[in-house]
Amino acid sequence: MRAVSCRGGRRGEFFDLMRELKPLLVSIGGADRTIYEDRSRPNYLMEVFRFKDDVEFTAFDDKFHKDRKIAAIYALLDDIVEAEKSDFKIFERRL
């Protein structure tokens, strides 16, 4: 999960970049992705990926870090979000 806080007035830019990013992520195995907005915190958004197992996550992660287009879009996102109010976490849930 990546939780980000958008700089004031830049929420629309965030979603524009997310739309541009979507097909790139799908092409490397990141199809099960959702973006949630925390209504109690203005401009606070959570990007959540779901993977069936560690193998699927590792394959995605390897491709994610090698893709230059994805890296370029996330670099643009870094300008939109407030790093000090953002967080990245990996949650593991076993049934």
Contacts in CASP RR format, 6 or more apart in sequence:
PFRMAT RR
TARGET T0000
AUTHOR 0000-0000-0000
METHOD contacts of the structure
MODEL  1
MRAVSCRGGRRGEFFDLMRELKPLLVSIGGADRTIYEDRSRPNYLMEVFR
FKDDVEFTAFDDKFHKDRKIAAIYALLDDIVEAEKSDFKIFERRL
1 46 0 8 1.000
1 47 0 8 1.000
1 48 0 8 1.000
1 49 0 8 1.000
1 88 0 8 1.000
1 89 0 8 1.000
1 90 0 8 1.000
1 91 0 8 1.000
2 46 0 8 1.000
2 47 0 8 1.000
2 86 0 8 1.000
2 87 0 8 1.000
2 88 0 8 1.000
2 89 0 8 1.000
3 44 0 8 1.000
3 45 0 8 1.000
3 46 0 8 1.000
3 47 0 8 1.000
3 86 0 8 1.000
3 87 0 8 1.000
3 88 0 8 1.000
3 89 0 8 1.000
4 14 0 8 1.000
4 44 0 8 1.000
4 45 0 8 1.000
4 46 0 8 1.000
4 47 0 8 1.000
4 77 0 8 1.000
4 81 0 8 1.000
4 82 0 8 1.000
4 85 0 8 1.000
4 86 0 8 1.000
5 41 0 8 1.000
5 43 0 8 1.000
5 44 0 8 1.000
5 45 0 8 1.000
5 81 0 8 1.000
5 82 0 8 1.000
5 85 0 8 1.000
5 86 0 8 1.000
6 14 0 8 1.000
6 43 0 8 1.000
6 44 0 8 1.000
6 45 0 8 1.000
6 80 0 8 1.000
6 81 0 8 1.000
6 82 0 8 1.000
7 43 0 8 1.000
7 80 0 8 1.000
7 81 0 8 1.000
7 82 0 8 1.000
8 43 0 8 1.000
9 43 0 8 1.000
10 80 0 8 1.000
11 43 0 8 1.000
13 80 0 8 1.000
14 45 0 8 1.000
14 77 0 8 1.000
14 80 0 8 1.000
14 81 0 8 1.000
17 73 0 8 1.000
17 76 0 8 1.000
17 77 0 8 1.000
17 80 0 8 1.000
18 35 0 8 1.000
18 47 0 8 1.000
20 73 0 8 1.000
21 70 0 8 1.000
21 73 0 8 1.000
21 74 0 8 1.000
22 33 0 8 1.000
24 67 0 8 1.000
24 69 0 8 1.000
24 70 0 8 1.000
24 73 0 8 1.000
25 31 0 8 1.000
25 33 0 8 1.000
25 64 0 8 1.000
25 70 0 8 1.000
28 60 0 8 1.000
28 63 0 8 1.000
28 64 0 8 1.000
28 67 0 8 1.000
28 70 0 8 1.000
29 56 0 8 1.000
29 59 0 8 1.000
29 60 0 8 1.000
29 63 0 8 1.000
30 49 0 8 1.000
30 51 0 8 1.000
30 60 0 8 1.000
32 49 0 8 1.000
32 50 0 8 1.000
32 51 0 8 1.000
33 47 0 8 1.000
33 48 0 8 1.000
33 49 0 8 1.000
33 50 0 8 1.000
34 47 0 8 1.000
34 48 0 8 1.000
34 50 0 8 1.000
35 45 0 8 1.000
35 46 0 8 1.000
35 47 0 8 1.000
35 48 0 8 1.000
36 45 0 8 1.000
36 46 0 8 1.000
36 48 0 8 1.000
37 44 0 8 1.000
37 45 0 8 1.000
37 46 0 8 1.000
38 44 0 8 1.000
38 45 0 8 1.000
38 46 0 8 1.000
44 85 0 8 1.000
49 60 0 8 1.000
51 57 0 8 1.000
51 60 0 8 1.000
64 70 0 8 1.000
65 71 0 8 1.000
END
